Amino acid sequence: MATLSRQTGTGARSDTAAPGGRARFKRNLTAPGLTLLTIGGVMGSGLFLASGMAIRDAGPAIVGVFALGLLAMYLEISALAEMSAADPVPGSFLVYCRRVLGPGFTFVTGWIYWFSSVLTMSSEVTAAALFTRFWFPAIPIWIWSLAYSALIIALNFFGVRGFATIEGVMAAVKAVAVLAFVAVGLLFLAGVLHGMPAGPVAPGWDPAATAGTWLPHGILGAGAALLLVLFAYAGTGVVGMAAAETRRPQQTIPRSVAITVVAVAIMYLGSAYLLTAMQPWATVPETSSPFVSALAAVALPGATTLMNLVLLFAVLSTMNAALYANVRVLYTLAEERQAPSWLSRLNARGIPARATWASASLLLGAIALAYVLPHQAYSYLVTATGFQAMFIWLMVLATHLYYRPYLRRQRPERLGFRLWGYPFTTLFVIAVVLAGLAGSLGVRSERVGAEVGFGGIAAAALVWITARRALLPHAKGAPQAEE
């Protein structure tokens, strides 16, 4: 990694080949491109589909749970941005993790990130298939899963500039659609749009509909919803994974993060309020989008069909961003000699084609699950994905606790953008994530996915424990080594 890191410094160059003729990543991402890529990675089925499951768990208190999740996301992505802006290397926090925590944590975290991204792609493609059944209910979801998987794999063979353009368009479409939903919902509640009469209070917040309580299932219900809400904010890792392909990362990354957080705050908190205000929380669907059911109350011709189409683009966009990040993690593991070395080869266009095919092949598992368990597939996948995504957050935050002192000692001139309140803000997010993980274990509907997520972590740790002597001779340097 040492040679590659020097080749991808903080300048704005867009080199195409490394010494010796080896291809390398190109720095073509600008602030707008990185912002849209990040929004594309964050806004997916966690908001558009799993939010219905979370609302059924937490009731009207889901607005507060989403606010807590937003704060946690803001602090986590800021911690990642601090490290990525100071050290924009391929592999992002996996490289930082190795420097300060050691190769064992890098191995476990890298493979869990890769597996989590596979699960994310699987949950998103399953959600896309479920949305498509809105128009074609007779066609099995596994057929749609197969078709959408082929489409997203093809998109990832564009160069980073073309990829960012396509992903940017998809992310912009879903962002505009959510903002439009917020606007329509507010007009509906204000009585400007007339569908089902709202009456003196918002129908979803009527005391009779909420059974007179904000927490219909108590604190345990809110705890169960927390993991699903945190999953809705996951996908922030793309900021770090794209750092090595970003122009002027020390300026671009912090700017992109600030815009992303503001945009997500407006869209997520506005949506959480309206999804429970436009319809009684107990009627929110769990196997179709609550956005579509909320719009059914508004007398706008074609609104539900249009929203469902946008949501289809939205989850495909998140799947696209997940595959992008997943491939770069696998590339980094290969560079670290913790995956087969042939996966670290880039083609002439600077694309890790072999790693792309290796990651994409795992989508066959999601297609098989959709075939065997068409009704439970998404529920299992989203919980397992959320569990492992939060483990990645924990490792990013743990790395940040040690990486700030490392930068102060080794590279103080690079420590520009900083997460405020260190280390207390970092520790706060760790506590929130642990609460979300604990909450998922207490709910039967989420327990299977949580067990799968925990099992993946345990399996990766076991492989490292049993094979570390074989892997350590190939590790590139000690944890504190300079790149």
N, C-alpha and C positions, 0 to 999 in steps of 0.2 A: 504493500500500500504506500510505502514511502515515495517511490517514484511517481505513482499516479497522483498522490497528493500534491507534490510539487508542480505537476503539470496542470493542476486545476486550481491555481491560486485565485486571488480575489480580483484579478483584473477582468477586463471586459472582452478578452480575446475569444475567438471562436475557432480554435484550432481543430484540425481534423485528424491528425496523426501524431503519435508519440514517437520518440526516438526509436529507431529500429523498424519503423514501418507499422507499428501496432496502432490500431484505431483507438480513439478515446472519445469521451463524452464531449459534446459541443455546448458552448455557453450561449444559448439562443433564447432563454426564457427572460422576459421582461416582467416588470411589476404587475401590469394588467394580466399577463398570461399566468403568472404564478398565483395571483389572487383568484382567478377563475378556476385554475387547477385545484386550489385548496378548497374553494367552495364546492367544486364538483366532488372532491373526495369526502367532504363532510356531509353534505346534504344528500341523503339517500333514503333507503327504505326505513331506516331508523326513525326518521321524521314522518315519512309519507305512509307507512304501513304499521310499524311496531308501535307508533304513538297511540294507536287504538288500544293495543294491549296494555300500555302504560296507563291510559286514562281509565280503563276498567279496573285497574289495581288501585289507583290513587284518587279517583274521582276529581272534583273541582280543584283539589290541592295540587293537581298536576302542573299548574302555572308556577307554583313555588318550587316544585321539583325541577322544572325546566330552568328557572332562574338560578338555582344552585348548580345545575349542570353547566350553564353558560359561564358562571364564574370559574368553575373548575377547568373548563375548556380554555378560557382566556389565559389562566395562569399556566396551564400545561403547554399550550402552543407558544407562549412567551418564553418559557424555559427552553423549549426546543429551538426557538428562533435565536435566542442568545448564543447557544452553542453553534448553531448552523451558520450564523452570520460571522462569528469569529473564526470558524474552521469549516469552510464549504467544501468538504471532501466527499467523494462517492461513498455511500454507506451511512452517512450521517451519524446518528447516535450510536450505531453499532461500533463505529471507530472510536467514538468518545468513551463508550462503555468499556472497550478493551483497554484503553489507556489508564482508566482510573479504577476499574473494578476487576479486570483480568479476563483472560480468554474463556474461562468457564462461563461467566455471565454472558459474554458475547455469543457463545455457542447456543446457549439455551434461549436467550432473547432473540437472536437472529432467526432461529428455526421456528420459535413461537410466532414471531412477526410474520414469517412466511406462511405458516399454517393459518394464522388469523386472517391474513389477506386472502388466502384460498377460501376460507369460510365466508369472508365478506363477499367475494365474488359470487360464491354459491348462493348466499342469501339474497343478493341483489338480483341475480338472474332468475331465482325462484320468484321473487317479488314481481319482476317484469312479466313472468309467465302468468302470475295471478292477475295482474292488471289487464293482460291481454284477454283473459277469459271474460272480461266485461263485454267484449264484442263477440267472442267465439267460445261460448261456454262448453261446447261439445268436444273441443279439441283438447287432448290431455296436456297437462302443463309440461311434461317432460319434452314434448315436441318443440314447444316454444323455447324451453331452456336450451335445447340443442341449437336451435337457429340463432338465438341471441348470443350464445357463446361463440359461435363461428364469426359473427359480426364483430364482436369486441376484440377477438384475437387478431382479426385482419386490421383493425384500426391501430393496434399497437405496433404494427410494422411500418407505420409512417415515421419519418424523422421527427425529432422532438418539436421542431417548429410547426410542422403539419399536425402532429398529435395535439400540441397545445392549442392550435387554432380550432380543431374539431371539438376538443374537450371544452374550450372556452365558449363556443357557441352553445353546446349542450348545457353547460353550467349557467350561462346567461338566460337561456330559455326557462329553466326551472326557477331561477331567482326572480325573474320578472313574473312568472306565474304565481309564485307564493306571495309576492308583493301585491299582485292583482287580487288574490284571494283575501288578503288582509283588508284591502280597500273595499271589496265587495261585501265582506263580512261586517265591516264597520257601518257601511251604508245601510245594510239590512237591519242591523240592530238599532240604527237611528230612525228607522221607519221610512227611509227614502225608497228602498226597494221593497216590494210587497210580495211575499210568498205566503208561507204560514204566518199568520199574525203573531208578532212578538209579544204584544200586550204591554203592561206597564214595566215588566222586567224581562231580561233576556231569557228565552225559554229554557236554556240549559242551566241557568242559575236560579230558577224558580225554587223556593224552599221546598215545595212539594216534590219537585223532581230530584233534588239533592238529598232528600230525606233529612233535611235540617242540619246537615253536617258537611264540613269540608273534607273530612277524612272518613268516608263510609266504611273502609276496611281497616281503620286505625293506622297506627304508625308502621305496622308490618306491611300494609298495603303500599304505603309510600316508599318503604324500603325496597319492596319488590319492583316498584316502578323505576327506582333510581338507576338500576343497571341498564334497563331499556332506554332511559333518557340519556345516560352517559354514552351508550352505544350510538344514539342519534347524533352525538357530537364527535364521535370517533372519526378517523380518517385524517387527522391533523398531521400524521407522520409524513405525508406527501411533501410538506414544507421542507423537511430535512432531506428527504430522498432527492428532491429536485435542486438542492443547493448547488451541487456540482455542475448543473446545467443552467445556472442563473447568472445573468450579467450583473456585475457590481453587487454581489450578494450582501455586503455590509450595509448598503443602503436599500436595496430592493426587498430583502426579506423582512425587516422591521416594518417597512411601509405596507407591504402586502398583508402582514399579520394584522396591523391596525385596521385596515379596510375590511378584512375578512371578519374580524370580531364584531365590528359595528353592524355589518350587513347581516350576519348570522343572528345577532341580538334582536334586530328588528323583525326578521322573518320568523325566528323560532318562538320568541315570547308572544308576538302577535298571533301566530298560529295556535299556540297552546291556549291562549285566552279564547279565541274564536271557536275552536273545536269543542270547547265545553260550554260556550255561551249560545251557540247557534243550535244546539241539540242537547237533550238530556244525556248526561255522561253514561247512564246505564244502557243507552241504546246505541252507543258508538260501536261499530263493527270491529272485529278482531281479525277477520280473514279478507277484508277488502279495505280500501282506503277511507279513513274518517273524513278526509277532505271532500271526497265525492259525496258521502252521505250528508255532510254539512251543507254542501251546495244544493242538495235536493230540496232544501227548505226555501231556496231563493227562486223566484219566478223568472229565470233567465234561460231562454231556449238554448239548448246545446251546451250549457255550462258544465254539466257533469261529464259529458263526453269529452269536451275539450280538456277539462282538468285531468281526466284519466289518461288522455294522450300525453299530456305534459308530464304526469307522474311516471309514465313509461319511459320517456326520455330521461327523466331525473335519475331513476335507479340504474339505467344503462350508463349514464354519465359516471355515477359513483363506482360501478363495476369497472368501467374503463380506467378510472384513476387508481382503483385498487390493484388492478393488474399491472399498471405502470410502476407503482411502489413495490409490489410483490417481486417483480422481475429484478429490480435494482437491489433488493435485499438478497436475493439468491445470488446475484452477481457478486455482491460484497462477501458473502459466505465463501464463495469459490475463491475470491481473491485472498481471503484469510486462510485458505486451505482447510476450511471446515465444510466444504461441499466439493464435489468433483471439479477439478480444475478446468475441464472443458467448458463449464458453464460460464467462465469469466471471459470468453472470447466475444469481442464485438465484431459486427460485420463492417463492411466498408462505409456504411452510413452512420456508424457510431451507435448501433442498436444491438443490445445483447440478445440476439435472435435465439440462441440455444436455450438460454434461461427462460425466454418467453414461451417456447414450446414446452419446456419442462413444467412450468407453472400452469400453463393452459390445460395440460393433460389432466390435471387434478379436477377440472370441472366435470369430468365424466362421473365422478362420485356424486356430485350434486344432482346431475341428471338421473342417475340411478336411484337416489333417494326420492326424487320427485316422482319417479315411476312406482316405487314400492310403497311410499307413504305420502301420497299427494296432499292430504289434508294436514298432516303434522310436520311436513318438511320444513316450512318456513319457521315455525315456532322453535323447533329444535336448533335450526341453523342460527337464528338470530340470537338466542341465548348463549350458545357456544361461542359465537363470534364476539358478543359483548364481553363475555368472561375473559377471553384471551386478549381482546383489544385493551381492556383495562389492565391486564397484566403488563402489556407493552407500555401503557401510561406509567405504571409503577416503576418500570425499569428506566424510562426516560427521566422521571423525577429523581430516582435514586442516583442516576448518573449525574444529573444536574447538581445535586448536593455536593458532589466531589469535584465536578468539572470547573465550577467557578473558582475554587482555590487553585486548581491546576493552571487555569489561564492566568490567574494573578501571578503565579510563580514563573511560568514558562513563556507566556505570550501576552503580557499586560497591554501591549499596544493594540491588540486585536479586540479587547474587551470594551466594545462601544455600547451597543444595545444591551440592557440588563433588565432582568425581571426584578420588579420592585419587591421589597419586603423579604428578600432572601435572608435566612433560610425558612422563615416562618410560613411564607406563602407556599413554598414547595411542600412543606410538611402538612399544611392544610389540605392540599389537593390529595396527597397520599391518604389522609384520613377519610376524605370523601369517597375515594375509589374503594378503599377497604370496606366502607359501609355499604356501597353498592354491591360488592362481591358477596358480602355476608347476607344481604337481603335476598339475593337470588337463591341462596341455599335453603331458605325457609319457605319457598313457594313450590308446590308440587309441579306446576306447569313449567317452571323454569329450571327445576332441579336436574332434569336429564341433560339439558344443554350445559349447565354448570359442571356437571360431572364429566362430560366430554371435554370441556375446556380445561378443567383441572387435570384430567387424565393426560391431555397433550403436554401440559407443563411438566408433569411427573415423568412422562416418557422421555422428553428431551433431556431432563436432568439425569435420568438413569443412563441414557446413552453416553452423556459426558462423563459420568462417574466411572462407567465401565470401559470407555474407550479413550480416556483423556491421555493416557501414556502414548497411544498411537497418534493422537491429534496434536499434542503439545509440541513435538519436534517440528511440526509444520507451521506453528503459529508465528506470525510475523512480529517478533520483538516482544519485549516486556510491556506490561501495562502502561508504564510511564515513558516509554520510548518516544522520542521525537519523530515526527513524520517528515 
